[in-house]
Amino acid sequence: MKKIIIGLISLFIFTTAHAYVDRGNAVVAILDKASGKTYTMTLPVNTDVKYEKLNLLMRACKQTDPFMAENAYMFIEITVANNEKIFSGWMNKNAPGENPLQNADYDIWLVRCE
């Protein structure tokens, strides 16, 4: 009986350790380097959103389980007007410098998932 209880507790701990909640929208901040202004936009999942010269396509926004430390991740594809891909990958809310968009005109980072 003791082994069964320990096994169930271990199963619970390991299955919830990396639980994420899928969200339908990502809120991003965009820094326009030319004007020095920051804009906030909401990006729905799998919807192409235009911002000036950029096309933003957010594929997934995941938030950590409510019982864990708060963090959010977004998978986004960013292209310029001529369909040249300038970024494709995950962005981390708590570590925006890990995988940033490196562009001469804009900086984009994840604020939260909704």
C-alpha positions as CSV (number, residue, x, y, z in Angstrom):
1,M,0.0,0.0,0.0
2,K,2.9,2.3,0.9
3,K,4.5,1.8,-2.6
4,I,1.2,2.6,-4.3
5,I,0.8,5.9,-2.4
6,I,4.4,6.9,-3.2
7,G,3.9,5.9,-6.8
8,L,0.8,8.1,-7.1
9,I,2.4,11.0,-5.4
10,S,5.5,10.7,-7.8
11,L,3.1,10.5,-10.8
12,F,1.3,13.6,-9.7
13,I,4.5,15.6,-9.1
14,F,6.1,14.6,-12.4
15,T,3.0,15.1,-14.6
16,T,2.2,18.6,-13.2
17,A,5.8,19.8,-13.1
18,H,5.7,21.1,-16.7
19,A,2.0,21.8,-17.1
20,Y,1.1,24.8,-19.3
21,V,-2.3,26.3,-20.1
22,D,-3.0,27.3,-23.7
23,R,-4.3,30.8,-24.2
24,G,-6.0,32.3,-27.2
25,N,-4.3,35.7,-27.3
26,A,-0.8,37.1,-26.7
27,V,-0.3,40.7,-25.6
28,V,3.0,42.0,-27.0
29,A,4.8,45.3,-26.7
30,I,6.4,46.8,-29.8
31,L,9.1,49.4,-29.6
32,D,9.4,51.6,-32.7
33,K,13.0,52.5,-32.6
34,A,12.7,55.4,-35.0
35,S,10.0,57.3,-33.0
36,G,11.0,55.9,-29.6
37,K,7.4,54.9,-28.9
38,T,6.1,51.7,-27.4
39,Y,2.8,50.1,-28.6
40,T,0.8,47.3,-27.1
41,M,-1.1,44.9,-29.3
42,T,-3.2,41.8,-28.8
43,L,-2.5,39.0,-31.2
44,P,-5.0,36.2,-31.6
45,V,-3.7,32.6,-32.2
46,N,-3.2,31.8,-35.9
47,T,-4.4,35.2,-37.1
48,D,-2.1,37.3,-39.3
49,V,-1.8,40.8,-37.8
50,K,-0.1,43.7,-39.6
51,Y,1.9,46.4,-37.8
52,E,3.4,48.9,-40.1
53,K,6.0,46.9,-42.2
54,L,5.6,43.7,-40.1
55,N,3.3,40.7,-40.4
56,L,2.9,39.0,-37.0
57,L,1.6,35.4,-36.9
58,M,1.4,34.1,-33.3
59,R,1.0,30.3,-33.4
60,A,0.8,29.5,-29.6
61,C,0.7,31.3,-26.3
62,K,1.3,29.1,-23.2
63,Q,1.2,30.1,-19.6
64,T,2.6,28.2,-16.7
65,D,0.2,26.3,-14.4
66,P,-1.4,28.6,-11.8
67,F,0.4,26.6,-9.0
68,M,3.8,27.4,-10.4
69,A,5.8,30.6,-10.7
70,E,4.2,32.8,-13.3
71,N,5.7,32.7,-16.8
72,A,4.4,32.8,-20.4
73,Y,5.8,31.6,-23.7
74,M,4.8,32.6,-27.2
75,F,5.7,31.0,-30.6
76,I,5.6,33.7,-33.2
77,E,6.6,34.1,-36.9
78,I,7.4,37.6,-38.0
79,T,7.8,38.6,-41.7
80,V,8.3,41.9,-43.4
81,A,6.1,43.2,-46.2
82,N,7.9,41.2,-48.9
83,N,7.3,37.9,-47.0
84,E,10.9,37.7,-45.8
85,K,10.9,35.9,-42.5
86,I,12.9,37.9,-39.9
87,F,12.0,35.8,-36.8
88,S,10.5,32.4,-36.0
89,G,10.6,31.0,-32.6
90,W,9.6,31.0,-28.9
91,M,9.7,34.2,-26.8
92,N,9.8,34.0,-23.0
93,K,8.0,36.6,-20.9
94,N,10.4,36.4,-18.0
95,A,13.6,36.3,-20.1
96,P,12.9,38.5,-23.2
97,G,16.6,38.7,-24.0
98,E,16.9,34.9,-24.5
99,N,15.3,34.8,-27.9
100,P,14.7,38.4,-29.1
101,L,13.7,39.8,-32.4
102,Q,16.8,41.5,-33.7
103,N,15.7,44.1,-36.2
104,A,16.9,47.6,-37.0
105,D,13.5,49.2,-36.8
106,Y,11.5,47.3,-34.0
107,D,11.8,45.4,-30.8
108,I,9.0,43.0,-29.8
109,W,8.5,41.2,-26.5
110,L,5.8,39.2,-24.8
111,V,3.8,40.9,-22.1
112,R,1.3,38.2,-21.2
113,C,-1.0,35.5,-22.5
114,E,-4.8,36.0,-22.2
